[in-house]
Amino acid sequence: MRRLCILIALFVGSFPMLSAQLFQNDYMNRPDSSHSVGSLILDLQGSGWFYNNEYFNPFYKGYTLIGANFQPRLVYQSNPKLKFSAGAHLQRFYGDALKTAVKPLFSIEYSPRKDFSILMGSFNGGENHGLPEVLFSFENHLVDIVENGVLINYKNSHIESETWLNWEQFIVPGDTFQEMFTAGSSNRLTILERSSWKLSLPLSMLAHHAGGQINNSDKPVETLINLSEGVKLTKFFASGSVENVFADVRVFHSLGDFAPFPGIALSVKSGVQTSHFELNAEYFKARDFMSFEGNPLFLSWEPTGDMLSPNRNGGSLEMLNFKVGFRQKMGENSFLFLRCEGYYIKGSNKLDYSYSLHFQVRDFLKLWTRL
C-alpha cells in the first residue's frame, strides 16, 4: 500500500522545474529538429569529464572522477506521434584497467499531443530531470545518467512537468535480494510573466523504495521520500552581456522508514548568468535532513553504517556555498564546461571545494528516409 501511495503521489504531480544548478538547461537533451516522419536518424551523444572533489569535512572525503561515455542510438519516427529507438551506452573510468561498461538502450515514445509525451524504456536522467543538487547530485549526470522505466513529460506556456519511474532492480520469486526503484516528479508553474520578469513556483518529489513480497531477503523494507517546494524570481535582459539574474527560496523535506526523524532544510540562493559565465551563491540550513541521491555535503546526519542501513545520528547543518562556471558552445548541441564549487560548513576549519572540466557533445545524422 505504501508503494502504491508513493507512485500515485509522484505521477499526479503536475507543477514546474527549477533550474538551480550551473548551466542546467544546457545539459538537458534537446529534440532533433531534423526528425521527420519516416526518417531513420543516428543520434550520437558523448561526454568526457575530469571531476575532482577536495573534501576535508569529518564525514565525506574527497575523490576524483575521470572518464567518458558514448551513446549511439538509432531513432525511427514512424508517424508524427510515435518514435522508436535502440542503441547502447558505453562508459569508461580511466585508470580502471580500461574496462568499459555497456548498457543496451531501447525505448518507445508516444506523443498524442504536442505538449504531452510518454516514453517507456531507456531514457537519460541526470540534469534532464531539472532537480536541485540537494536532491540529485550533478555527478549523476556524468557517471549514472541512464535510467529505465517510464518517463512522462508535459509542457505548455505555464507548466513544465517531468515525472518518471526508474526501475533499478528486478526480482523473481525466491531471489535473495530486494527489488528497488526510484520515482520522481520535477515541476515548475509560471504564475507571473510580465515584460522581463518571471515568477515561478517549483515542486519536486523523489522517492526510493527497496522491498518486494516475493523475495527471500532478510533486509527490512525501506522507503525514503524527499519533497521540496519554493519560489523563484528571474529578471531577463534583452541586451548586454548579462542574460538574467535570479533569486530563489526552497524548503526541503525528508521522511521514510530509515530516516531517524522527519528532516527539513532551507535554501536561499541567488545568481547571475551571462553568455559564457554563471555565478551563484547559497545559504543552506538543515535539521535531520537526508537525501539518497543528493550531494552528500547537504546531509545533516552522521552516518554510522552503510548507505541503506538504519543506523543514523540526526543533527543540524549550516552551510554557505558558491558556484562559478564557464561554458563554450562548440556546436548546435555541444558544449565545453569549466566548473568550480566551494562549500563552507559552519564549525569546519577548512573549505570543501571541487573543480571540473568536461565536454558534452551531441549530433544527428539522417541515414534513410521512407519514400
C-alpha positions as CSV (number, residue, x, y, z in Angstrom):
1,M,0.0,0.0,0.0
2,R,2.8,2.4,0.8
3,R,4.4,1.8,-2.6
4,L,1.2,2.4,-4.4
5,C,0.6,5.7,-2.5
6,I,4.1,6.9,-3.4
7,L,3.6,6.1,-7.1
8,I,0.2,7.8,-7.2
9,A,1.6,10.9,-5.4
10,L,4.5,11.2,-7.8
11,F,2.7,10.6,-11.0
12,V,-0.1,13.1,-10.3
13,G,2.4,15.9,-9.6
14,S,1.9,18.5,-12.3
15,F,3.8,21.6,-11.2
16,P,7.1,23.0,-12.8
17,M,11.0,22.5,-12.9
18,L,13.6,24.6,-11.1
19,S,17.0,25.0,-12.8
20,A,19.1,25.6,-9.8
21,Q,22.4,24.0,-10.8
22,L,25.1,25.5,-13.1
23,F,24.1,25.6,-16.8
24,Q,21.3,23.0,-16.1
25,N,19.4,23.9,-19.3
26,D,22.5,23.4,-21.4
27,Y,23.0,19.9,-20.1
28,M,19.4,18.8,-21.0
29,N,18.8,16.8,-24.2
30,R,17.4,18.9,-27.0
31,P,15.0,17.5,-29.6
32,D,16.3,16.8,-33.0
33,S,14.8,19.3,-35.5
34,S,15.8,17.1,-38.4
35,H,13.3,14.4,-37.4
36,S,10.6,13.9,-39.9
37,V,8.1,11.1,-40.4
38,G,9.7,8.1,-42.0
39,S,13.3,9.1,-41.2
40,L,15.9,6.9,-39.6
41,I,18.3,9.0,-37.6
42,L,21.7,8.2,-36.0
43,D,21.7,10.1,-32.7
44,L,25.3,10.4,-31.3
45,Q,25.8,11.6,-27.7
46,G,29.0,11.6,-25.7
47,S,30.9,13.3,-22.8
48,G,34.3,13.3,-21.3
49,W,35.0,14.5,-17.8
50,F,37.6,15.3,-15.2
51,Y,35.9,16.0,-11.8
52,N,37.9,16.5,-8.7
53,N,36.4,16.8,-5.2
54,E,38.6,18.1,-2.4
55,Y,36.5,17.5,0.7
56,F,38.0,17.9,4.2
57,N,35.0,17.6,6.5
58,P,34.8,14.7,9.0
59,F,32.2,12.6,7.1
60,Y,32.8,12.8,3.3
61,K,36.3,12.6,1.9
62,G,37.4,13.9,-1.5
63,Y,37.8,11.7,-4.6
64,T,38.4,12.2,-8.4
65,L,36.3,11.0,-11.3
66,I,37.8,10.9,-14.8
67,G,36.3,9.1,-17.7
68,A,34.0,9.3,-20.7
69,N,30.8,7.9,-22.1
70,F,29.4,7.4,-25.6
71,Q,25.8,6.8,-26.6
72,P,24.9,6.0,-30.2
73,R,21.2,5.3,-30.9
74,L,19.1,4.6,-34.0
75,V,15.9,6.6,-33.9
76,Y,13.0,5.9,-36.3
77,Q,9.8,8.1,-36.3
78,S,7.1,6.0,-37.9
79,N,4.4,8.7,-37.7
80,P,4.1,12.2,-36.1
81,K,3.1,10.6,-32.7
82,L,5.3,7.5,-32.5
83,K,9.0,7.1,-32.2
84,F,11.3,4.0,-31.7
85,S,14.9,4.0,-30.6
86,A,17.6,1.4,-29.9
87,G,21.3,1.7,-29.1
88,A,23.9,1.4,-26.4
89,H,25.6,3.4,-23.6
90,L,29.3,2.8,-23.2
91,Q,31.2,4.2,-20.2
92,R,34.8,4.0,-19.1
93,F,36.6,5.2,-16.0
94,Y,40.2,5.9,-16.9
95,G,42.8,4.1,-14.8
96,D,40.4,1.2,-14.1
97,A,42.3,-1.3,-16.3
98,L,40.5,0.3,-19.2
99,K,37.3,-1.6,-18.5
100,T,34.2,-0.5,-20.4
101,A,30.7,-0.9,-19.2
102,V,28.0,-1.4,-21.9
103,K,24.2,-0.9,-21.3
104,P,21.6,-1.6,-24.0
105,L,19.1,1.1,-24.8
106,F,15.5,0.6,-26.0
107,S,12.6,3.0,-26.0
108,I,9.2,3.7,-27.4
109,E,7.8,7.3,-27.2
110,Y,4.2,8.2,-27.9
111,S,3.2,11.9,-28.2
112,P,-0.6,12.1,-28.6
113,R,-0.3,16.0,-28.3
114,K,2.4,18.5,-28.8
115,D,2.6,19.3,-25.1
116,F,2.5,15.7,-23.8
117,S,4.5,12.6,-24.3
118,I,5.0,9.2,-22.6
119,L,8.1,7.1,-23.0
120,M,8.7,3.5,-21.9
121,G,12.2,2.0,-21.9
122,S,15.6,3.8,-21.6
123,F,16.0,7.5,-21.1
124,N,18.6,9.9,-19.8
125,G,18.3,11.3,-16.3
126,G,20.9,13.4,-14.6
127,E,20.4,17.2,-15.3
128,N,17.5,16.4,-17.6
129,H,15.3,16.0,-14.5
130,G,15.8,19.6,-13.5
131,L,16.3,18.8,-9.8
132,P,18.5,20.8,-7.4
133,E,21.7,19.2,-6.2
134,V,20.2,18.9,-2.6
135,L,18.1,16.1,-4.0
136,F,20.0,15.0,-7.1
137,S,23.8,15.3,-7.3
138,F,25.3,16.7,-10.5
139,E,27.7,13.7,-10.6
140,N,24.7,11.5,-11.6
141,H,24.8,13.2,-15.0
142,L,28.3,12.1,-15.6
143,V,28.5,8.6,-14.2
144,D,24.9,7.3,-13.8
145,I,22.8,9.0,-16.5
146,V,20.9,6.1,-18.0
147,E,17.6,5.2,-16.4
148,N,15.0,2.6,-17.4
149,G,11.3,2.6,-16.8
150,V,8.6,5.2,-17.6
151,L,9.0,8.9,-18.4
152,I,6.1,11.4,-18.7
153,N,6.6,14.9,-20.0
154,Y,4.1,17.8,-20.1
155,K,4.9,21.3,-21.1
156,N,3.0,24.4,-22.1
157,S,3.4,28.2,-21.6
158,H,2.6,27.9,-17.8
159,I,3.5,24.4,-16.7
160,E,6.6,22.3,-17.2
161,S,6.5,18.8,-15.7
162,E,8.6,15.7,-15.9
163,T,7.6,12.5,-14.0
164,W,9.5,9.2,-14.1
165,L,9.9,5.8,-12.7
166,N,13.4,4.3,-12.8
167,W,13.3,0.5,-12.0
168,E,16.7,-0.3,-10.7
169,Q,16.5,-4.0,-9.6
170,F,14.1,-6.6,-10.8
171,I,13.3,-9.8,-8.8
172,V,11.6,-13.1,-9.4
173,P,10.2,-15.5,-6.7
174,G,13.0,-16.8,-4.4
175,D,15.6,-14.1,-5.2
176,T,17.7,-13.3,-2.1
177,F,17.8,-9.6,-2.9
178,Q,15.2,-6.8,-2.9
179,E,13.5,-5.1,-5.8
180,M,14.5,-1.4,-5.9
181,F,13.2,1.6,-7.8
182,T,13.3,5.4,-7.7
183,A,10.3,7.6,-8.7
184,G,10.3,11.3,-9.1
185,S,8.5,14.4,-10.3
186,S,10.2,17.7,-11.2
187,N,7.9,20.7,-12.0
188,R,7.5,24.4,-12.4
189,L,4.4,26.6,-12.6
190,T,4.8,30.1,-14.0
191,I,2.4,32.3,-12.1
192,L,3.6,35.7,-13.4
193,E,5.4,36.6,-16.6
194,R,5.4,40.3,-17.3
195,S,7.9,42.2,-19.5
196,S,11.3,40.9,-18.5
197,W,10.2,39.4,-15.1
198,K,9.2,35.8,-14.4
199,L,7.8,34.4,-11.1
200,S,7.6,30.6,-10.8
201,L,6.7,28.0,-8.2
202,P,8.7,24.8,-8.1
203,L,7.6,21.4,-6.6
204,S,9.8,18.3,-6.7
205,M,9.4,14.8,-5.3
206,L,11.9,12.0,-5.2
207,A,11.3,8.6,-3.6
208,H,13.4,5.4,-3.3
209,H,12.0,2.1,-2.3
210,A,13.6,-1.3,-1.6
211,G,11.5,-4.3,-0.7
212,G,9.2,-6.8,-2.5
213,Q,6.9,-9.6,-1.5
214,I,8.3,-12.5,-3.5
215,N,12.0,-12.4,-2.4
216,N,13.8,-14.2,0.4
217,S,15.8,-11.3,1.7
218,D,16.2,-10.6,5.4
219,K,16.6,-6.9,4.8
220,P,13.7,-4.7,6.0
221,V,11.5,-2.8,3.6
222,E,13.0,0.7,3.2
223,T,11.4,3.8,1.8
224,L,12.8,7.4,1.8
225,I,11.0,10.3,0.3
226,N,12.3,13.8,-0.4
227,L,9.9,16.7,-1.1
228,S,10.6,20.3,-1.9
229,E,8.7,23.5,-2.8
230,G,9.7,27.1,-3.2
231,V,9.5,30.3,-5.3
232,K,11.9,31.7,-8.0
233,L,12.1,35.2,-9.4
234,T,14.1,35.8,-12.6
235,K,14.9,39.1,-14.3
236,F,15.9,38.8,-18.0
237,F,18.0,41.3,-20.0
238,A,17.4,41.8,-23.8
239,S,20.8,43.3,-24.4
240,G,24.3,43.4,-22.9
241,S,26.4,40.6,-21.6
242,V,24.1,39.6,-18.7
243,E,21.3,37.3,-19.7
244,N,19.5,37.0,-16.4
245,V,19.7,37.3,-12.6
246,F,17.6,35.2,-10.3
247,A,16.7,34.6,-6.6
248,D,15.0,31.5,-5.3
249,V,14.0,30.1,-1.9
250,R,13.3,26.4,-1.4
251,V,12.2,24.2,1.5
252,F,13.2,20.5,1.5
253,H,11.7,17.7,3.5
254,S,12.9,14.1,4.1
255,L,10.8,11.3,5.6
256,G,10.8,7.5,5.4
257,D,11.5,4.2,7.1
258,F,15.2,4.7,7.7
259,A,15.2,8.4,8.4
260,P,15.7,8.9,12.2
261,F,13.4,11.9,12.2
262,P,11.4,13.9,9.7
263,G,14.0,16.3,8.3
264,I,13.7,19.8,7.0
265,A,16.1,22.2,5.2
266,L,16.0,25.7,3.8
267,S,17.9,27.0,0.8
268,V,18.2,30.7,-0.2
269,K,20.1,31.2,-3.4
270,S,20.8,34.0,-5.9
271,G,22.9,34.2,-9.1
272,V,23.7,35.8,-12.4
273,Q,24.2,34.2,-15.9
274,T,25.9,35.7,-18.9
275,S,26.6,34.2,-22.4
276,H,29.7,32.4,-21.1
277,F,29.6,32.5,-17.3
278,E,27.3,31.7,-14.4
279,L,27.8,32.5,-10.8
280,N,25.5,31.7,-7.8
281,A,25.7,31.7,-4.0
282,E,23.6,29.9,-1.5
283,Y,22.8,29.8,2.2
284,F,21.7,26.4,3.4
285,K,20.4,25.3,6.8
286,A,19.1,21.9,7.7
287,R,17.9,19.7,10.6
288,D,17.9,15.9,10.4
289,F,17.7,16.2,6.6
290,M,18.5,13.2,4.5
291,S,18.6,12.5,0.7
292,F,19.6,9.4,-1.2
293,E,20.7,10.9,-4.5
294,G,21.8,14.4,-3.5
295,N,25.2,15.9,-2.9
296,P,26.3,14.4,0.5
297,L,27.5,17.7,1.7
298,F,23.9,18.8,2.2
299,L,23.0,15.9,4.5
300,S,22.6,16.9,8.2
301,W,23.1,13.5,9.7
302,E,26.1,11.5,10.7
303,P,26.2,8.0,9.0
304,T,27.1,5.1,11.3
305,G,26.7,2.3,8.8
306,D,26.3,1.8,5.0
307,M,24.1,4.0,3.0
308,L,20.9,1.9,3.3
309,S,21.3,0.8,7.0
310,P,19.0,2.3,9.7
311,N,21.9,3.5,11.8
312,R,21.8,7.3,11.8
313,N,22.6,10.1,14.1
314,G,20.4,13.1,13.3
315,G,21.8,16.6,13.6
316,S,21.9,20.2,12.2
317,L,23.9,21.8,9.4
318,E,24.6,25.4,8.4
319,M,26.5,26.0,5.2
320,L,27.4,28.7,2.7
321,N,28.4,27.6,-0.9
322,F,29.2,29.3,-4.2
323,K,29.5,28.0,-7.8
324,V,31.1,29.6,-10.8
325,G,31.2,28.1,-14.2
326,F,32.3,28.9,-17.8
327,R,30.7,27.4,-20.9
328,Q,31.7,27.5,-24.5
329,K,29.3,26.4,-27.2
330,M,31.1,24.1,-29.7
331,G,28.1,23.2,-31.9
332,E,24.4,23.3,-32.0
333,N,24.1,20.8,-29.1
334,S,27.7,20.6,-27.9
335,F,29.4,22.4,-25.1
336,L,32.7,22.7,-23.1
337,F,32.2,23.4,-19.4
338,L,34.6,24.5,-16.6
339,R,33.2,24.5,-13.1
340,C,34.4,25.5,-9.6
341,E,32.4,25.0,-6.4
342,G,33.1,25.9,-2.8
343,Y,31.4,24.8,0.4
344,Y,31.9,26.2,3.9
345,I,30.3,24.2,6.6
346,K,29.8,26.0,9.9
347,G,32.2,24.7,12.5
348,S,34.7,23.4,10.0
349,N,38.2,24.8,9.8
350,K,38.6,24.1,6.0
351,L,36.8,24.9,2.8
352,D,35.5,21.9,0.8
353,Y,35.7,22.5,-2.9
354,S,35.7,20.9,-6.3
355,Y,36.7,21.8,-9.8
356,S,36.0,20.1,-13.1
357,L,36.4,20.1,-16.9
358,H,34.1,18.3,-19.3
359,F,32.7,18.1,-22.8
360,Q,29.1,17.3,-23.7
361,V,28.5,16.7,-27.4
362,R,25.6,15.6,-29.5
363,D,25.0,15.4,-33.2
364,F,22.5,13.8,-35.6
365,L,22.9,12.0,-38.9
366,K,20.0,11.2,-41.2
367,L,20.6,7.7,-42.6
368,W,17.4,7.0,-44.5
369,T,14.0,8.4,-45.4
370,R,10.9,6.4,-46.3
371,L,9.5,7.3,-49.7
